[in-house]
Amino acid sequence: MKYFFKTLMLFFIMSAVSYAQENEQKAREVSIIHAGTLLSIAGEEPLKMQSIIVEGNKIISIEAGYVEIAGARIVDMRDKFVMAGLFDSHIHMAERDLNNPLANAADHALMGVKNSRKVLMAGFTTVRDLGARDDTLYKVIDAIEDGEIIGPRIIPGGIIIGVESRANGRECNGIESCRKTTRDMIKEGAQWIKIRSSCRGGQLCANEDGPPIFFDDEIQTIIDVAKKYKIPVATHSHTRDSSLQVLKYDIRSLEHGTFMKEEAMDMMIEKDVIFVPTMSNLDETSARAHNPETDPIFATHSMKFVERQPKTLLKAYEKGVKIATGTDGRGRNAGTNYREIEYFVRTGIPISETLKMATINSAELLGFADTLGTIEEGKLADIIAMDGSPLEKIENIRKVIFVMKDGKIYKE
C-alpha cells in the first residue's frame, strides 16, 4: 500500500511537471508575419518589407526585412497589406429584428454565434455591443473566451436603459427606478451603460426638434451609479436638444448625433467625448424611404436622416471632434462591418484618418489604447491582412484574407 501511494504521488508530480512544461512551450511559440506592406500606426506612412514577431499573444518586435528565427512559424504576407485588427464600437451581436415579438433567447443565441464568426472573419477583432435583448450575449462571450466558438473580443453594454420597460429596454422612470436599473445592469455584467436619451430613429419623435426623454435628475442618477462602479456611459441621441442635455454630464461617447449642432460638438471637444455616428444604416434608411409602401410622412422623416447625418459627421470631423467607427448593425449586417469605413470615406473623410478612427480612436474609446489599435512592440497581437491596400482603394477593406486575434490565427 505504501508503495502504491508513492507511485501515485510520483505520477501526479510528473503530470504537473509535464503540464507546466507544455504550457511554457506554448507561451514560447513564435510566429513571424512577413508583411509586404505594414500599416503599423494608422495615420502614418506604411512600411515596406517588415517582419512582425509574435510570441504567445503579444507582439515582441517589428524588424525591417524578412527575418527568420529557428523553430518559428513563418506567415507569408509578402504580397499583402497588413494592419491592426479593426473595431466596431457600436453593434448588436445577439439580437434579431426589434419588431419581431416572437424572437426568444434561442434566436438571440443562434444569432450571436453566427454573427461572432462573420464579424471576426471580416477582420473586426474587437466590438462593443450596445444593446442586447436579454442576457444571452454574456453566454456567447463566455463561449468565445472558453474557445468553444470563435468570435471577436466583445465588450458588453447590457440592455439599453430607456424610460419604459420593453423587450429591448430596461426602465428608468424616476430616480429610484434609474438607480436600481443601472445597478442591475452592472451586476449582470455590463461593462458599459447605454441610455436612450432621445427617441429611436424609426420614431417620428426623433426629429430635429424632438424633446429629450429623460429628466436631468434621472440622467444624473445613472451617471452617479455608473461612476461609482467605474463603468463608462454611452448615450443614444438623435435630436438637437437631447445631445445638449446629455453632454452636460460625464458621458464617454455619443451615438448617432444626427441633428446635433456645433454647440454640442464644441462640448464634445471640451469634454473629450467620442462621437460614434453609425453611418452605414443610412443605406437601409434610404431604401425604406423609397419603398412605395412606406407611409409618406415616415418616408420624409427618414430622408431627413439620410441628408443630415453625413453633414453632421463631416462638420464634426472638420471641427476636431474625436470620432470612432460603429455600425449599429444587427444580424443582417454582420460580416459587412466595413461598410461603415467606406461610408466615412464617401462622406469626405480621408482614408488614412478613417482607418485611424477604426483602430486607434476606437481602441481609446473602449479602454484598449495601451494594448490594441496599432501594431507595436508589447501590444496584443490583433493583426489582419488584405489583398490590396485600402489606402489606395477603400473597397480593399473588404478583402481580408488573414485574421489573428490575441496571437491566434483564425483565418489564413
TORRO-134330 format. One record per residue: x, y, z of N, C-alpha, C in turn; residue in three letters. Coordinates in steps of 0.02 Angstrom, whole numbers, padded with zeros to 5 digits, always signed. Example, Ala and Ser with C-alpha at 12.3 -4.5 7.8 and 13.67 -1.06 7.14 Angstrom:
2
+00660-00284+00390+00615-00225+00390+00660-00165+00390ala;+00642-00112+00354+00684-00053+00357+00645+00002+00394ser;
***
This chain:
412
+00042-00060+00000+00000+00000+00000+00043+00063+00000met;+00097+00062+00041+00142+00119+00045+00174+00132-00023lys;+00194+00077-00057+00225+00084-00123+00174+00113-00173tyr;+00111+00094-00166+00058+00119-00210+00051+00194-00204phe;+00049+00220-00142+00041+00292-00131+00102+00330-00158phe;+00162+00302-00149+00222+00335-00175+00219+00339-00251lys;+00197+00284-00282+00191+00283-00355+00139+00333-00379thr;+00082+00337-00343+00029+00383-00361+00054+00455-00355leu;+00090+00469-00301+00117+00537-00290+00165+00555-00346met;+00208+00508-00364+00257+00520-00418+00221+00535-00483leu;+00166+00498-00495+00127+00509-00556+00100+00580-00560phe;+00071+00603-00503+00043+00671-00501+00097+00723-00511phe;+00155+00713-00480+00210+00761-00487+00234+00764-00560ile;+00243+00705-00590+00265+00704-00660+00214+00735-00706met;+00150+00723-00692+00097+00753-00733+00097+00829-00728ser;+00107+00854-00666+00109+00926-00655+00168+00957-00691ala;+00226+00925-00688+00285+00950-00722+00275+00951-00797val;+00246+00896-00823+00233+00892-00895+00185+00946-00917ser;+00133+00958-00877+00083+01010-00893+00116+01079-00894tyr;+00158+01092-00844+00192+01156-00840+00239+01166-00899ala;+00276+01112-00918+00321+01117-00975+00283+01129-01040gln;+00226+01096-01047+00184+01105-01106+00160+01176-01112glu;+00136+01204-01056+00112+01273-01057+00168+01322-01070asn;+00227+01307-01042+00285+01351-01053+00304+01350-01127glu;+00300+01291-01158+00316+01285-01228+00267+01325-01271gln;+00202+01320-01253+00151+01359-01289+00164+01433-01283lys;+00183+01454-01222+00196+01525-01211+00255+01549-01253ala;+00302+01503-01269+00361+01521-01307+00351+01515-01383arg;+00292+01491-01405+00280+01483-01476+00286+01550-01511glu;+00323+01550-01566+00338+01612-01601+00312+01607-01673val;+00277+01659-01694+00256+01666-01764+00288+01730-01791ser;+00309+01727-01854+00337+01786-01886+00295+01800-01949ile;+00264+01859-01950+00224+01880-02007+00268+01923-02053ile;+00281+01898-02113+00318+01937-02163+00268+01981-02200his;+00269+02045-02185+00220+02092-02213+00251+02132-02271ala;+00222+02125-02330+00245+02164-02387+00234+02238-02376gly;+00174+02256-02352+00158+02325-02333+00129+02323-02263thr;+00157+02361-02218+00134+02361-02149+00112+02431-02128leu;+00047+02437-02112+00022+02499-02081+00024+02488-02006leu;+00081+02503-01976+00090+02491-01905+00045+02536-01863ser;+00042+02600-01883+00002+02650-01847-00039+02688-01898ile;-00105+02680-01896-00149+02715-01944-00140+02790-01938ala;-00136+02823-01995-00123+02895-01997-00051+02911-02014gly;-00007+02861-02007+00063+02869-02026+00075+02832-02092glu;+00135+02842-02121+00151+02809-02184+00163+02734-02173glu;+00138+02692-02217+00152+02620-02210+00225+02604-02225pro;+00248+02548-02198+00316+02525-02208+00317+02466-02256leu;+00372+02456-02289+00379+02401-02336+00426+02347-02307lys;+00413+02284-02324+00455+02228-02308+00473+02227-02233met;+00424+02211-02193+00432+02210-02120+00416+02140-02092gln;+00446+02125-02035+00431+02062-02000+00402+02077-01932ser;+00342+02051-01919+00309+02059-01854+00320+01994-01816ile;+00355+01999-01760+00371+01940-01720+00322+01935-01662ile;+00284+01881-01661+00232+01870-01611+00252+01811-01567val;+00252+01822-01502+00265+01767-01455+00206+01762-01408glu;+00176+01703-01405+00115+01696-01366+00061+01740-01395gly;+00034+01786-01356-00019+01830-01381+00004+01901-01391asn;+00070+01913-01389+00096+01981-01394+00145+01991-01451lys;+00148+02052-01474+00198+02072-01523+00262+02089-01484ile;+00316+02053-01498+00378+02066-01460+00426+02111-01497ile;+00420+02115-01564+00462+02163-01601+00438+02167-01674ser;+00459+02221-01706+00448+02230-01778+00516+02245-01809ile;+00535+02205-01857+00602+02210-01886+00597+02226-01961glu;+00644+02266-01985+00648+02280-02056+00672+02218-02093ala;+00644+02206-02152+00663+02148-02191+00625+02086-02169gly;+00638+02031-02202+00604+01968-02186+00651+01924-02145tyr;+00644+01927-02080+00689+01889-02036+00659+01820-02023val;+00703+01775-02001+00682+01708-01982+00714+01689-01916glu;+00678+01650-01877+00703+01626-01813+00693+01550-01812ile;+00744+01515-01792+00740+01442-01791+00679+01419-01750ala;+00639+01376-01779+00581+01349-01745+00519+01391-01749gly;+00525+01453-01775+00467+01497-01778+00425+01482-01840ala;+00361+01493-01834+00316+01484-01891+00317+01547-01934arg;+00325+01539-01999+00326+01596-02045+00257+01602-02077ile;+00228+01661-02072+00165+01677-02105+00181+01724-02162val;+00174+01699-02223+00196+01736-02282+00142+01784-02306asp;+00151+01849-02291+00106+01902-02313+00146+01954-02353met;+00195+01929-02392+00240+01975-02427+00206+02013-02483arg;+00148+01988-02507+00112+02025-02559+00045+02052-02533asp;+00042+02061-02465-00021+02083-02434-00011+02150-02398lys;-00067+02180-02380-00069+02240-02340-00088+02219-02269phe;-00046+02234-02220-00055+02211-02152-00067+02270-02105val;-00114+02263-02059-00129+02317-02012-00160+02287-01949met;-00174+02330-01901-00204+02309-01838-00277+02289-01849ala;-00302+02243-01806-00372+02223-01809-00419+02283-01803gly;-00475+02279-01838-00523+02334-01840-00572+02330-01781leu;-00606+02386-01768-00655+02391-01713-00723+02409-01742phe;-00775+02381-01713-00843+02405-01722-00868+02425-01653asp;-00870+02490-01642-00884+02516-01574-00957+02523-01557ser;-01001+02502-01604-01073+02504-01589-01106+02450-01632his;-01122+02395-01600-01150+02339-01636-01200+02303-01591ile;-01243+02263-01621-01291+02222-01583-01280+02149-01606his;-01241+02112-01567-01217+02047-01589-01268+01991-01583met;-01312+01996-01533-01356+01939-01519-01428+01962-01514ala;-01452+01995-01568-01521+02018-01566-01551+02012-01635glu;-01612+01989-01637-01648+01985-01701-01687+02048-01711arg;-01728+02048-01762-01767+02107-01779-01805+02133-01718asp;-01796+02198-01703-01829+02227-01645-01905+02221-01649leu;-01931+02217-01709-02004+02215-01717-02032+02144-01717asn;-01989+02095-01704-02012+02026-01704-02029+02005-01633asn;-02094+02003-01615-02113+01987-01546-02101+01914-01528pro;-02089+01872-01578-02081+01801-01565-02008+01781-01552leu;-01962+01828-01562-01891+01812-01551-01880+01796-01478ala;-01840+01744-01464-01828+01724-01395-01753+01713-01385asn;-01735+01688-01325-01664+01680-01308-01628+01633-01356ala;-01663+01581-01379-01632+01535-01427-01615+01570-01492ala;-01660+01613-01516-01647+01652-01576-01587+01697-01567asp;-01584+01730-01509-01529+01776-01495-01463+01739-01490his;-01463+01680-01459-01402+01641-01452-01377+01619-01521ala;-01422+01595-01563-01402+01574-01630-01374+01633-01669leu;-01407+01690-01663-01384+01750-01698-01315+01770-01672met;-01305+01766-01607-01241+01785-01577-01184+01741-01601gly;-01196+01676-01607-01145+01629-01630-01128+01643-01703val;-01179+01650-01745-01168+01661-01816-01134+01729-01828lys;-01157+01780-01793-01128+01847-01802-01056+01849-01780asn;-01040+01814-01726-00972+01816-01699-00922+01793-01751ser;-00938+01738-01784-00893+01712-01835-00887+01761-01894arg;-00943+01786-01918-00943+01831-01975-00902+01894-01961lys;-00912+01923-01903-00878+01985-01885-00803+01974-01881val;-00782+01920-01849-00710+01907-01843-00679+01894-01911leu;-00713+01855-01953-00686+01840-02019-00679+01902-02063met;-00718+01954-02048-00713+02017-02085-00656+02060-02061ala;-00620+02037-02009-00562+02075-01985-00576+02119-01925gly;-00636+02115-01897-00654+02155-01839-00641+02112-01777phe;-00586+02126-01743-00565+02084-01687-00592+02107-01620thr;-00618+02168-01618-00647+02194-01555-00710+02233-01570thr;-00763+02220-01532-00826+02256-01541-00854+02276-01472val;-00894+02328-01473-00932+02348-01414-01006+02338-01429arg;-01038+02294-01392-01109+02281-01402-01149+02332-01360asp;-01192+02371-01395-01229+02423-01360-01304+02412-01363leu;-01326+02355-01339-01397+02345-01335-01417+02274-01352gly;-01419+02232-01301-01442+02163-01309-01516+02160-01290ala;-01548+02104-01306-01619+02096-01289-01628+02062-01221arg;-01577+02023-01201-01580+01986-01138-01508+01971-01117asp;-01497+01921-01074-01429+01907-01051-01394+01854-01094asp;-01422+01838-01152-01393+01786-01195-01322+01803-01215thr;-01308+01867-01229-01242+01886-01254-01186+01867-01206leu;-01200+01870-01141-01148+01852-01092-01127+01779-01102tyr;-01174+01736-01119-01158+01666-01130-01118+01657-01194lys;-01133+01698-01245-01093+01696-01307-01021+01718-01292val;-01014+01770-01253-00947+01794-01234-00908+01740-01197ile;-00941+01707-01150-00908+01653-01113-00885+01598-01160asp;-00927+01581-01209-00910+01527-01256-00850+01547-01299ala;-00846+01611-01318-00788+01634-01357-00725+01631-01315ile;-00729+01655-01253-00671+01655-01209-00648+01585-01191glu;-00695+01538-01189-00678+01468-01174-00654+01430-01236asp;-00657+01462-01294-00635+01429-01355-00685+01382-01386gly;-00747+01385-01363-00799+01340-01389-00826+01364-01456glu;-00827+01429-01466-00846+01458-01531-00795+01512-01546ile;-00793+01535-01608-00746+01588-01625-00784+01654-01633ile;-00750+01708-01616-00780+01773-01622-00733+01827-01599gly;-00753+01890-01605-00711+01945-01585-00711+01953-01509pro;-00670+01996-01486-00671+02018-01415-00733+02062-01408arg;-00780+02043-01366-00844+02079-01359-00847+02115-01293ile;-00857+02180-01295-00866+02221-01235-00940+02234-01227ile;-00972+02204-01177-01046+02207-01172-01072+02271-01139pro;-01125+02299-01170-01158+02357-01141-01225+02340-01111gly;-01241+02276-01106-01304+02257-01075-01365+02277-01115gly;-01420+02286-01081-01483+02305-01112-01491+02381-01107ile;-01515+02412-01161-01522+02485-01162-01568+02509-01107ile;-01550+02564-01076-01592+02595-01024-01633+02651-01055ile;-01699+02643-01051-01745+02694-01077-01797+02712-01024gly;-01847+02752-01044-01897+02774-00995-01952+02722-00985val;-01955+02672-01029-02007+02622-01021-01977+02553-01026glu;-02008+02506-00993-01985+02437-00995-02016+02402-01055ser;-01972+02374-01098-01995+02338-01156-01948+02280-01169arg;-01962+02242-01220-01922+02182-01232-01849+02200-01244ala;-01836+02259-01271-01767+02277-01285-01744+02337-01243asn;-01772+02346-01184-01751+02402-01142-01764+02390-01069gly;-01730+02428-01027-01740+02425-00954-01766+02493-00931arg;-01813+02492-00886-01848+02552-00867-01806+02598-00823glu;-01808+02662-00840-01779+02715-00798-01831+02769-00794cys;-01873+02766-00743-01929+02812-00737-01933+02837-00665asn;-01897+02892-00653-01889+02917-00585-01822+02896-00556gly;-01799+02932-00506-01732+02922-00479-01721+02851-00453ile;-01766+02826-00413-01756+02759-00384-01756+02706-00438glu;-01801+02713-00487-01803+02665-00542-01737+02666-00581ser;-01712+02726-00595-01649+02732-00633-01591+02703-00594cys;-01590+02715-00529-01535+02689-00488-01536+02613-00487arg;-01595+02584-00477-01600+02511-00475-01582+02479-00542lys;-01608+02508-00596-01595+02480-00662-01521+02481-00678thr;-01488+02536-00664-01416+02542-00679-01376+02492-00638thr;-01393+02486-00574-01358+02437-00532-01369+02366-00557arg;-01431+02351-00577-01446+02284-00602-01405+02269-00665asp;-01399+02318-00710-01362+02308-00772-01289+02292-00757met;-01260+02329-00710-01189+02318-00693-01180+02251-00658ile;-01227+02234-00615-01224+02170-00580-01226+02112-00629lys;-01265+02119-00683-01272+02066-00732-01210+02058-00776glu;-01167+02109-00776-01105+02103-00814-01092+02157-00865gly;-01134+02208-00868-01123+02261-00917-01058+02299-00902ala;-01017+02307-00953-00955+02345-00946-00963+02416-00973gln;-01020+02429-01003-01042+02496-01022-01115+02503-01003trp;-01136+02565-00992-01207+02580-00985-01227+02622-01045ile;-01282+02603-01078-01307+02642-01133-01377+02668-01116lys;-01386+02733-01123-01451+02762-01111-01480+02790-01176ile;-01544+02783-01184-01578+02809-01244-01607+02877-01226arg;-01570+02930-01242-01590+02997-01220-01636+03032-01270ser;-01646+03001-01327-01697+03027-01374-01735+02967-01402ser;-01788+02981-01440-01825+02927-01472-01780+02891-01522cys;-01798+02829-01539-01762+02791-01590-01772+02824-01658arg;-01724+02812-01703-01727+02844-01769-01790+02826-01807gly;-01818+02767-01793-01878+02745-01828-01942+02775-01800gly;-01936+02820-01752-01995+02853-01723-01997+02926-01745gln;-02055+02952-01758-02061+03021-01781-02036+03071-01730leu;-02037+03052-01666-02014+03098-01614-01938+03105-01612cys;-01903+03069-01658-01830+03076-01663-01811+03131-01711ala;-01857+03175-01729-01842+03229-01775-01799+03282-01741asn;-01776+03329-01779-01729+03380-01754-01754+03414-01691glu;-01818+03430-01689-01846+03467-01633-01874+03421-01578asp;-01864+03357-01585-01891+03310-01536-01863+03322-01466gly;-01904+03311-01415-01882+03325-01346-01838+03269-01319pro;-01794+03286-01272-01758+03233-01235-01809+03193-01195pro;-01794+03129-01183-01844+03088-01149-01830+03079-01074ile;-01772+03101-01050-01757+03096-00979-01761+03165-00946phe;-01776+03165-00881-01765+03225-00841-01692+03226-00818phe;-01668+03286-00802-01598+03293-00782-01580+03250-00723asp;-01624+03245-00673-01606+03207-00613-01602+03132-00628asp;-01639+03109-00679-01635+03039-00698-01567+03024-00731glu;-01545+03067-00776-01480+03057-00807-01425+03061-00755ile;-01430+03110-00709-01378+03117-00658-01374+03054-00614gln;-01431+03024-00600-01432+02962-00560-01395+02906-00596thr;-01409+02897-00661-01375+02846-00699-01299+02857-00699ile;-01280+02919-00712-01209+02936-00713-01176+02923-00646ile;-01210+02941-00592-01182+02933-00525-01170+02859-00508asp;-01219+02817-00525-01211+02745-00512-01155+02716-00554val;-01154+02734-00619-01102+02708-00663-01033+02730-00639ala;-01028+02792-00619-00963+02818-00596-00941+02782-00532lys;-00988+02766-00489-00972+02731-00427-00938+02664-00441lys;-00960+02631-00495-00931+02566-00513-00880+02570-00570tyr;-00861+02632-00587-00811+02644-00639-00831+02614-00706lys;-00895+02624-00723-00922+02600-00786-00937+02661-00830ile;-00910+02663-00893-00924+02720-00937-00995+02718-00964pro;-01018+02776-00986-01087+02784-01011-01086+02808-01083val;-01125+02774-01125-01138+02794-01194-01210+02817-01200ala;-01222+02865-01243-01290+02891-01249-01313+02890-01322thr;-01372+02861-01332-01407+02864-01396-01440+02932-01401his;-01424+02970-01454-01453+03037-01460-01459+03056-01533ser;-01520+03069-01556-01530+03094-01624-01547+03168-01624his;-01588+03191-01577-01616+03258-01581-01567+03311-01557thr;-01581+03373-01575-01538+03429-01557-01532+03438-01482arg;-01589+03439-01447-01588+03455-01376-01565+03397-01333asp;-01574+03335-01356-01552+03279-01315-01476+03277-01311ser;-01441+03295-01365-01368+03297-01363-01344+03351-01316ser;-01376+03409-01318-01356+03463-01273-01369+03445-01200leu;-01423+03406-01188-01438+03386-01119-01386+03337-01092gln;-01373+03283-01129-01329+03230-01102-01257+03253-01097val;-01237+03301-01140-01168+03323-01139-01152+03367-01078leu;-01202+03383-01040-01190+03418-00976-01160+03371-00924lys;-01165+03305-00938-01145+03254-00889-01083+03217-00913tyr;-01056+03174-00871-00993+03139-00886-01006+03076-00927asp;-01025+03087-00990-01032+03030-01035-00966+03020-01072ile;-00957+02960-01099-00894+02944-01134-00903+02945-01209arg;-00961+02925-01234-00972+02927-01306-01044+02947-01321ser;-01052+02980-01378-01118+02999-01402-01130+02963-01468leu;-01185+02925-01470-01201+02883-01528-01252+02918-01573glu;-01241+02913-01637-01285+02939-01690-01276+03015-01699his;-01303+03055-01654-01294+03128-01656-01321+03161-01718gly;-01373+03133-01748-01396+03155-01814-01406+03230-01820thr;-01443+03259-01773-01463+03329-01780-01426+03374-01730phe;-01371+03352-01703-01336+03394-01654-01305+03455-01689met;-01300+03509-01652-01274+03572-01678-01201+03580-01659lys;-01170+03633-01684-01100+03646-01671-01087+03658-01596glu;-01137+03684-01562-01129+03694-01490-01115+03628-01455glu;-01150+03576-01475-01139+03510-01446-01070+03484-01465ala;-01049+03495-01526-00983+03473-01548-00928+03507-01507met;-00937+03571-01493-00889+03607-01451-00885+03576-01381asp;-00943+03557-01355-00944+03525-01289-00908+03457-01291met;-00916+03421-01346-00882+03357-01352-00806+03365-01353met;-00783+03415-01389-00711+03428-01391-00685+03447-01322ile;-00721+03491-01288-00700+03515-01222-00698+03458-01171glu;-00745+03411-01176-00751+03358-01126-00721+03292-01150lys;-00690+03291-01209-00660+03232-01238-00710+03174-01244asp;-00770+03191-01268-00821+03141-01282-00811+03117-01354val;-00814+03052-01364-00802+03024-01430-00868+03013-01467ile;-00869+03030-01530-00929+03027-01572-00928+02962-01612phe;-00983+02924-01608-00992+02863-01648-01054+02873-01691val;-01047+02895-01753-01104+02918-01793-01147+02863-01824pro;-01123+02802-01829-01162+02746-01856-01193+02763-01924thr;-01151+02770-01974-01173+02792-02040-01203+02738-02084met;-01178+02676-02078-01194+02626-02129-01268+02607-02130ser;-01305+02620-02077-01376+02605-02078-01416+02652-02124asn;-01383+02705-02147-01419+02753-02190-01440+02721-02256leu;-01402+02671-02279-01423+02637-02341-01492+02605-02332asp;-01502+02573-02275-01567+02541-02263-01621+02594-02250glu;-01602+02648-02217-01650+02702-02205-01673+02732-02271thr;-01627+02741-02317-01644+02768-02383-01689+02719-02421ser;-01673+02654-02417-01714+02604-02452-01785+02604-02426ala;-01793+02610-02360-01861+02612-02332-01898+02675-02356arg;-01862+02731-02358-01894+02794-02378-01918+02790-02450ala;-01883+02754-02493-01901+02750-02563-01947+02691-02579his;-01965+02653-02528-02011+02598-02538-02082+02626-02547asn;-02116+02610-02602-02183+02638-02615-02233+02622-02561pro;-02220+02569-02522-02267+02550-02470-02256+02589-02405glu;-02203+02627-02401-02189+02666-02341-02234+02727-02337thr;-02260+02739-02277-02302+02798-02266-02264+02861-02286asp;-02294+02906-02325-02258+02966-02349-02230+03009-02292pro;-02265+03012-02236-02240+03052-02180-02176+03021-02152ile;-02177+02955-02145-02118+02921-02120-02061+02922-02171phe;-02077+02919-02236-02026+02923-02288-01990+02990-02285ala;-02028+03044-02276-01998+03111-02270-01954+03115-02208thr;-01979+03088-02154-01940+03086-02091-01874+03048-02101his;-01877+02992-02135-01817+02951-02145-01766+02987-02188ser;-01789+03021-02240-01742+03055-02285-01706+03112-02252met;-01736+03141-02200-01701+03193-02162-01639+03165-02129lys;-01642+03102-02106-01584+03069-02077-01530+03058-02131phe;-01552+03034-02188-01506+03019-02243-01469+03082-02265val;-01505+03137-02266-01475+03200-02289-01432+03233-02236glu;-01453+03229-02173-01419+03266-02120-01358+03231-02092arg;-01361+03165-02084-01309+03129-02049-01239+03139-02079gln;-01231+03133-02146-01164+03145-02174-01138+03215-02161pro;-01182+03264-02162-01162+03333-02149-01139+03341-02076lys;-01174+03308-02031-01156+03311-01960-01087+03279-01949thr;-01076+03221-01979-01011+03187-01972-00955+03231-01999leu;-00963+03258-02059-00910+03297-02089-00895+03360-02049leu;-00947+03393-02024-00937+03452-01983-00901+03435-01918lys;-00920+03379-01887-00886+03358-01826-00812+03344-01839ala;-00797+03312-01895-00727+03298-01912-00689+03363-01923tyr;-00719+03409-01960-00685+03472-01975-00672+03513-01912glu;-00717+03508-01863-00708+03546-01801-00657+03512-01755lys;-00642+03449-01766-00593+03415-01724-00623+03370-01671gly;-00687+03351-01678-00717+03303-01632-00683+03235-01643val;-00667+03200-01589-00637+03134-01595-00692+03084-01615lys;-00679+03044-01667-00731+03001-01696-00707+02928-01697ile;-00752+02882-01682-00739+02811-01686-00791+02779-01731ala;-00776+02719-01757-00821+02685-01803-00866+02635-01767thr;-00930+02634-01787-00978+02586-01760-01037+02582-01807gly;-01060+02522-01821-01110+02512-01873-01183+02517-01849thr;-01195+02505-01785-01263+02497-01759-01296+02438-01794asp;-01255+02390-01817-01281+02336-01857-01307+02278-01815gly;-01356+02243-01843-01381+02181-01813-01361+02123-01858arg;-01395+02067-01852-01375+02007-01888-01367+02016-01963gly;-01411+02053-01993-01408+02059-02066-01346+02096-02089arg;-01312+02133-02044-01254+02171-02063-01188+02138-02043asn;-01191+02084-02005-01130+02053-01981-01088+02028-02039ala;-01024+02043-02037-00979+02024-02090-00971+02077-02143gly;-01014+02128-02142-01007+02185-02188-00995+02249-02148thr;-00963+02241-02091-00949+02298-02047-00906+02350-02081asn;-00869+02330-02132-00826+02376-02170-00867+02431-02203tyr;-00933+02422-02210-00974+02474-02241-00969+02540-02205arg;-00960+02538-02139-00954+02600-02100-00891+02638-02122glu;-00837+02602-02130-00774+02633-02150-00781+02663-02220ile;-00812+02627-02265-00823+02652-02333-00868+02714-02332glu;-00918+02714-02288-00964+02771-02284-00927+02834-02261tyr;-00881+02826-02213-00842+02884-02189-00804+02915-02248phe;-00773+02872-02288-00733+02897-02344-00778+02931-02395val;-00836+02901-02410-00882+02933-02457-00906+03000-02432arg;-00910+03007-02367-00932+03070-02338-00880+03126-02347thr;-00818+03107-02356-00766+03157-02367-00708+03155-02319gly;-00707+03105-02274-00652+03099-02227-00595+03060-02261ile;-00533+03084-02257-00477+03048-02289-00471+02976-02265pro;-00449+02932-02311-00444+02861-02294-00399+02850-02234ile;-00342+02883-02232-00295+02872-02177-00326+02891-02110ser;-00366+02944-02109-00399+02965-02048-00454+02917-02029glu;-00489+02891-02079-00543+02843-02065-00514+02779-02034thr;-00458+02755-02060-00427+02695-02032-00403+02708-01960leu;-00383+02769-01946-00365+02787-01878-00426+02784-01832lys;-00482+02806-01857-00544+02804-01818-00566+02732-01805met;-00552+02687-01853-00573+02617-01847-00524+02576-01805ala;-00469+02606-01785-00419+02570-01744-00400+02610-01682thr;-00360+02661-01690-00333+02699-01633-00387+02733-01592ile;-00432+02770-01625-00484+02806-01588-00532+02757-01553asn;-00549+02704-01588-00595+02655-01559-00562+02619-01500ser;-00497+02604-01507-00461+02572-01451-00460+02618-01390ala;-00451+02682-01402-00452+02730-01346-00521+02731-01314glu;-00573+02733-01354-00641+02735-01328-00655+02676-01283leu;-00634+02616-01304-00650+02556-01267-00599+02538-01213leu;-00550+02582-01202-00503+02571-01148-00445+02526-01165gly;-00431+02518-01231-00377+02474-01253-00319+02512-01285phe;-00312+02576-01270-00260+02616-01303-00190+02588-01292ala;-00179+02557-01234-00112+02531-01218-00101+02460-01245asp;-00153+02427-01269-00145+02357-01287-00167+02340-01359thr;-00208+02382-01390-00235+02367-01456-00235+02431-01499leu;-00253+02423-01562-00262+02480-01606-00204+02495-01651gly;-00144+02471-01634-00085+02480-01676-00043+02416-01673thr;+00003+02410-01719+00050+02353-01718+00116+02380-01692ile;+00127+02372-01627+00186+02397-01594+00210+02346-01542glu;+00273+02351-01526+00302+02306-01476+00265+02311-01410glu;+00248+02252-01383+00214+02249-01318+00139+02246-01322gly;+00111+02260-01380+00038+02259-01386+00013+02189-01403lys;-00052+02178-01391-00082+02113-01407-00081+02103-01482leu;-00073+02041-01503-00066+02025-01573-00135+02016-01606ala;-00168+02073-01619-00229+02075-01660-00207+02103-01727asp;-00200+02060-01777-00169+02079-01841-00211+02051-01898ile;-00223+02092-01949-00260+02068-02008-00220+02085-02070ile;-00237+02052-02125-00204+02065-02189-00256+02064-02245ala;-00243+02103-02297-00291+02109-02353-00255+02101-02419met;-00294+02080-02469-00272+02079-02539-00282+02149-02567asp;-00231+02191-02564-00238+02259-02589-00239+02309-02533gly;-00214+02369-02546-00209+02421-02495-00273+02462-02492ser;-00304+02468-02434-00363+02512-02427-00344+02586-02433pro;-00279+02601-02425-00257+02670-02433-00261+02692-02506leu;-00256+02643-02551-00260+02658-02623-00332+02653-02647glu;-00369+02606-02620-00439+02597-02639-00476+02570-02578lys;-00521+02609-02550-00550+02592-02485-00588+02525-02489ile;-00613+02507-02548-00650+02444-02554-00607+02383-02540glu;-00541+02391-02540-00497+02335-02522-00505+02315-02449asn;-00539+02357-02409-00552+02340-02339-00596+02278-02335ile;-00629+02260-02390-00672+02201-02392-00632+02136-02402arg;-00570+02142-02424-00531+02084-02446-00486+02057-02391lys;-00513+02047-02333-00474+02020-02276-00462+01946-02287val;-00398+01927-02290-00381+01856-02302-00344+01824-02244ile;-00328+01865-02194-00291+01840-02135-00316+01875-02073phe;-00330+01837-02020-00352+01866-01957-00316+01831-01900val;-00281+01870-01859-00252+01846-01797-00282+01886-01740met;-00308+01853-01690-00333+01887-01631-00299+01858-01570lys;-00270+01902-01530-00238+01881-01468-00184+01827-01481asp;-00150+01834-01538-00095+01789-01554-00116+01725-01588gly;-00181+01713-01595-00204+01651-01626-00232+01666-01695lys;-00213+01624-01744-00235+01633-01812-00305+01601-01821ile;-00353+01642-01846-00420+01617-01858-00437+01613-01933tyr;-00399+01650-01974-00411+01649-02046-00345+01659-02081lys;-00329+01614-02127-00265+01619-02162-00275+01596-02234glu;
***
